Amino acid sequence: MKITIDDLEAFIAVADFESFNLAANELGITQPALSRRIKKLEDTLGAKLLDRTTRKISVSIVGEEFIIEARRMLEEFNKSIDDVQELIKTRTGSISLTTNMTIANSILPDIVCDFKNANPNIRLRISQDSSPEAIKKVLRRECEFAIAQFSQDDPNIEFEPLINDSFVMICNKKHPLAKKKKIEWEDFESYNFLKLGSNSRTMNILKNELGEKLNYLKGDIEVEQFSALIGLVEKNLGVSAIPSLAKFKRPEIDIITHPINNPTVSRMLGIITYKGRSLSPASKVFCSLIKEKIKNLKR
């Protein structure tokens, strides 16, 4: 005879409750059926696992040794079932996420490509929003999570930092600043500074961090998106300061970047979720890919 999971569960239940009646109720079977399972297990092992008297049921000396292994085997079996179910969940379903423009135009395409290659049956719904709007979508539960800058305190939001994205100087390779090895904010004073919209999150960061040094950033061209700004810089119509990820994977364009010091300005990007709400298995896999991609960027 073979020992089954049902046999192990029966023995553990009787040992825990010290009662056939209570154990049978817990397992949802009749007491005679439970007795048959215990007898089968004892016959198969060739040893008594339970000592029975008219008033009490207790685990025998052999049973004390066996129950340790029985619990371990049952735990491993249940874990195996959980692992398989978790695997199935990661291969099906859908993910809804939102991200800011920088992430959408930089690391996200590679992450989506890797994810879909490994999980072709999972549907993705990706929206692009400003960081404040991305947070609102998470709060409204329109998206499961966001990859953006944490821009507001809210007790219902959890933020997992990913990368401190520093601002860099961006200019055409023929621009005078291209040859300057150390860039400070004062260096922009003599040149046309290309700005993002005055209400953009990027400009708000510069306003908050630079103080009076913001006066060095003077120019007559204002755009709404990084792509337009980078295009103008490539035409040598001015210089600008952008988060380093905004130029990610664009080696073909005729521009260069340098770090900006005194002060160093940066923004923290991370994964934003609704507090207390667990991510789906598929979303956990997707977020793991994000973290791995960011980790490789830091090397």
C-alpha positions as CSV (number, residue, x, y, z in Angstrom):
1,M,0.0,0.0,0.0
2,K,1.1,3.6,-0.7
3,I,1.0,6.4,1.7
4,T,-1.1,9.3,0.4
5,I,-1.4,13.0,1.3
6,D,-4.9,12.2,2.8
7,D,-3.3,9.7,5.1
8,L,-0.7,12.2,6.3
9,E,-3.4,14.9,6.8
10,A,-5.5,12.4,8.8
11,F,-2.7,11.5,11.2
12,I,-1.7,15.1,11.7
13,A,-5.3,16.2,12.4
14,V,-5.8,13.4,15.0
15,A,-2.5,14.3,16.7
16,D,-3.3,18.0,16.8
17,F,-6.9,17.6,18.1
18,E,-6.3,14.5,20.2
19,S,-9.8,13.4,19.0
20,F,-11.0,11.4,16.1
21,N,-14.4,13.2,16.2
22,L,-12.9,16.7,16.0
23,A,-10.3,15.6,13.4
24,A,-13.0,14.1,11.2
25,N,-15.1,17.3,11.4
26,E,-12.0,19.3,10.4
27,L,-11.3,17.1,7.4
28,G,-14.9,16.9,6.4
29,I,-15.1,13.1,6.5
30,T,-16.8,10.5,8.7
31,Q,-15.1,9.1,11.8
32,P,-15.0,5.5,10.4
33,A,-13.3,6.9,7.2
34,L,-10.7,8.6,9.3
35,S,-10.1,5.5,11.4
36,R,-9.5,3.5,8.1
37,R,-6.9,6.1,7.0
38,I,-5.1,5.9,10.3
39,K,-5.1,2.0,10.2
40,K,-3.9,2.0,6.6
41,L,-1.0,4.3,7.5
42,E,0.0,2.3,10.6
43,D,-0.2,-1.0,8.6
44,T,1.9,0.4,5.8
45,L,4.6,1.7,8.3
46,G,4.3,-1.4,10.5
47,A,4.1,0.6,13.7
48,K,1.5,2.2,16.0
49,L,1.4,6.0,15.6
50,L,-1.3,6.6,18.2
51,D,-1.8,5.3,21.7
52,R,-5.5,5.0,22.4
53,T,-7.3,4.7,25.7
54,T,-11.0,5.1,26.6
55,R,-10.4,8.6,27.7
56,K,-7.4,9.9,25.7
57,I,-5.7,9.7,22.3
58,S,-2.0,10.6,22.2
59,V,0.9,10.2,19.8
60,S,3.1,7.2,20.3
61,I,6.9,7.4,20.6
62,V,7.2,6.3,16.9
63,G,4.4,8.7,16.0
64,E,6.4,11.6,17.6
65,E,9.3,10.9,15.2
66,F,7.1,10.3,12.2
67,I,4.9,13.4,12.6
68,I,7.9,15.7,12.1
69,E,8.5,14.1,8.7
70,A,4.8,14.1,8.0
71,R,4.4,17.8,8.6
72,R,7.5,18.5,6.4
73,M,6.2,16.3,3.5
74,L,2.7,18.0,3.7
75,E,4.3,21.4,3.8
76,E,6.4,20.7,0.7
77,F,3.4,19.3,-1.1
78,N,1.3,22.3,-0.4
79,K,4.2,24.6,-1.4
80,S,4.5,22.7,-4.7
81,I,0.8,23.2,-5.4
82,D,1.1,26.9,-4.6
83,D,4.1,27.3,-6.8
84,V,2.3,25.7,-9.8
85,Q,-0.7,27.8,-9.3
86,E,1.4,30.9,-9.0
87,L,3.2,30.0,-12.2
88,I,-0.1,29.5,-14.0
89,K,-1.3,33.0,-12.8
90,T,1.9,34.6,-14.2
91,R,1.2,33.1,-17.7
92,T,-2.3,34.5,-18.0
93,G,-4.3,37.6,-17.2
94,S,-3.6,41.3,-17.8
95,I,-1.6,44.2,-16.4
96,S,-2.6,47.8,-16.2
97,L,0.1,50.3,-15.5
98,T,0.9,54.0,-16.1
99,T,4.3,55.7,-16.4
100,N,5.7,59.1,-16.9
101,M,7.1,60.2,-20.3
102,T,10.7,59.6,-19.4
103,I,10.2,56.0,-18.5
104,A,7.9,55.4,-21.4
105,N,10.5,56.7,-23.9
106,S,13.6,55.1,-22.3
107,I,13.6,51.8,-20.5
108,L,10.0,50.7,-20.9
109,P,10.2,49.4,-24.5
110,D,13.0,46.9,-23.6
111,I,11.1,45.8,-20.5
112,V,7.9,45.2,-22.4
113,C,9.8,43.3,-25.1
114,D,11.5,41.0,-22.5
115,F,8.2,40.5,-20.7
116,K,6.1,39.6,-23.7
117,N,8.8,37.2,-25.0
118,A,8.5,35.3,-21.7
119,N,4.7,35.8,-21.2
120,P,3.0,36.1,-24.6
121,N,-0.5,35.4,-23.2
122,I,-0.6,38.3,-20.8
123,R,-2.3,41.5,-22.0
124,L,-0.7,44.8,-21.2
125,R,-2.5,48.2,-21.0
126,I,0.0,51.0,-20.6
127,S,-0.8,54.7,-20.3
128,Q,1.5,57.7,-20.2
129,D,0.8,60.4,-17.7
130,S,2.5,63.1,-15.6
131,S,3.7,61.8,-12.3
132,P,0.8,63.5,-10.4
133,E,-1.8,62.1,-12.8
134,A,-0.2,58.6,-12.6
135,I,-0.6,58.7,-8.8
136,K,-4.2,59.7,-9.2
137,K,-4.8,56.7,-11.5
138,V,-3.4,54.4,-8.9
139,L,-5.6,55.9,-6.2
140,R,-8.6,55.6,-8.4
141,R,-7.5,52.0,-9.1
142,E,-7.6,52.6,-12.8
143,C,-4.0,51.2,-12.9
144,E,-2.5,48.5,-10.7
145,F,0.8,50.4,-10.4
146,A,2.8,53.3,-11.7
147,I,6.4,54.0,-12.6
148,A,6.9,57.6,-11.9
149,Q,8.2,60.3,-9.5
150,F,6.6,60.4,-6.1
151,S,5.2,63.9,-6.1
152,Q,2.6,64.0,-3.3
153,D,2.2,62.6,0.2
154,D,-0.8,60.3,0.6
155,P,-1.5,57.7,3.3
156,N,-2.9,55.3,0.6
157,I,0.2,55.3,-1.5
158,E,3.3,53.1,-1.2
159,F,6.5,54.2,-3.0
160,E,9.4,51.9,-3.8
161,P,12.5,53.9,-4.9
162,L,14.2,52.7,-8.0
163,I,16.7,55.3,-9.3
164,N,17.8,58.8,-8.4
165,D,17.7,60.4,-11.9
166,S,20.1,63.3,-12.0
167,F,19.8,66.3,-14.3
168,V,22.4,66.7,-17.0
169,M,23.4,69.4,-19.4
170,I,22.5,68.7,-23.0
171,C,23.9,70.5,-25.9
172,N,25.0,70.1,-29.6
173,K,28.4,68.6,-30.1
174,K,29.4,71.9,-31.8
175,H,28.3,74.1,-28.9
176,P,30.9,75.8,-26.8
177,L,29.7,74.0,-23.6
178,A,30.4,70.6,-25.3
179,K,34.1,70.9,-24.5
180,K,33.7,72.1,-21.0
181,K,34.4,69.2,-18.6
182,K,32.8,70.7,-15.5
183,I,29.3,72.3,-15.8
184,E,27.7,74.5,-13.2
185,W,24.3,76.3,-13.5
186,E,26.1,79.6,-13.9
187,D,27.5,78.3,-17.2
188,F,24.1,78.5,-18.8
189,E,23.8,82.3,-18.3
190,S,25.5,83.2,-21.7
191,Y,23.4,80.8,-23.8
192,N,19.9,80.3,-24.9
193,F,18.3,77.9,-22.4
194,L,15.5,75.8,-23.9
195,K,12.8,75.3,-21.4
196,L,10.0,72.8,-20.8
197,G,6.5,74.2,-20.1
198,S,6.6,76.4,-16.9
199,N,4.0,74.1,-15.3
200,S,5.8,70.9,-16.1
201,R,7.1,68.8,-13.2
202,T,10.6,69.1,-14.5
203,M,10.6,72.9,-14.4
204,N,9.0,72.8,-10.9
205,I,11.9,70.7,-9.7
206,L,14.4,73.2,-11.0
207,K,12.5,76.1,-9.5
208,N,12.4,74.4,-6.1
209,E,16.1,73.3,-6.1
210,L,17.9,76.2,-7.8
211,G,16.5,79.2,-6.0
212,E,18.3,82.4,-7.3
213,K,20.3,80.3,-9.7
214,L,17.2,79.8,-11.8
215,N,17.9,83.3,-13.1
216,Y,20.8,81.8,-15.1
217,L,18.3,79.9,-17.2
218,K,17.2,82.4,-19.8
219,G,15.8,81.6,-23.2
220,D,13.1,82.4,-25.8
221,I,12.0,78.9,-26.7
222,E,9.6,76.8,-24.5
223,V,8.3,73.3,-25.4
224,E,6.1,70.7,-23.8
225,Q,8.0,67.5,-24.3
226,F,11.5,66.2,-24.0
227,S,11.5,64.8,-27.6
228,A,10.9,68.3,-29.0
229,L,13.5,69.8,-26.7
230,I,16.1,67.3,-27.7
231,G,15.3,67.9,-31.4
232,L,16.0,71.6,-30.9
233,V,19.2,71.0,-29.1
234,E,20.3,68.8,-31.9
235,K,19.8,71.7,-34.3
236,N,22.0,73.8,-32.0
237,L,19.2,76.2,-31.1
238,G,20.2,76.3,-27.5
239,V,21.2,74.2,-24.5
240,S,19.1,72.7,-21.7
241,A,19.1,70.5,-18.5
242,I,17.1,67.3,-18.5
243,P,16.9,64.2,-16.3
244,S,19.6,61.7,-17.6
245,L,17.0,59.0,-18.5
246,A,15.4,61.4,-21.0
247,K,18.3,60.8,-23.4
248,F,18.5,57.1,-22.8
249,K,19.5,55.0,-25.8
250,R,19.9,57.9,-28.3
251,P,23.5,57.6,-29.3
252,E,22.7,58.4,-32.9
253,I,21.7,62.0,-32.2
254,D,24.3,64.8,-32.6
255,I,24.3,65.9,-28.9
256,I,26.2,65.2,-25.7
257,T,25.5,65.4,-22.0
258,H,27.5,66.4,-19.0
259,P,26.7,66.2,-15.3
260,I,25.7,69.5,-13.6
261,N,27.2,70.5,-10.3
262,N,26.7,73.1,-7.6
263,P,24.1,71.9,-6.9
264,T,23.4,68.5,-8.2
265,V,19.6,68.3,-8.9
266,S,17.8,65.0,-9.2
267,R,14.4,63.4,-8.9
268,M,13.6,60.0,-7.4
269,L,11.7,57.6,-9.7
270,G,10.1,54.4,-8.4
271,I,7.1,52.0,-8.3
272,I,3.9,53.5,-6.9
273,T,1.2,51.1,-5.6
274,Y,-2.0,51.4,-3.6
275,K,-1.1,50.7,0.0
276,G,-2.2,47.3,1.3
277,R,-3.2,46.1,-2.1
278,S,-1.1,43.2,-3.4
279,L,0.1,43.2,-6.9
280,S,-1.0,40.3,-9.2
281,P,1.6,37.6,-9.9
282,A,2.0,38.9,-13.5
283,S,2.6,42.5,-12.2
284,K,5.2,41.2,-9.7
285,V,7.1,39.6,-12.6
286,F,6.9,42.8,-14.6
287,C,8.2,44.9,-11.6
288,S,11.0,42.5,-11.1
289,L,12.1,43.2,-14.7
290,I,11.9,46.9,-14.0
291,K,14.2,46.5,-11.0
292,E,16.6,44.4,-12.9
293,K,16.8,46.9,-15.8
294,I,17.4,49.8,-13.4
295,K,20.1,47.7,-11.6
296,N,21.9,47.2,-14.9
297,L,21.7,51.0,-15.6
298,K,23.5,51.7,-12.3
299,R,26.5,49.5,-13.2
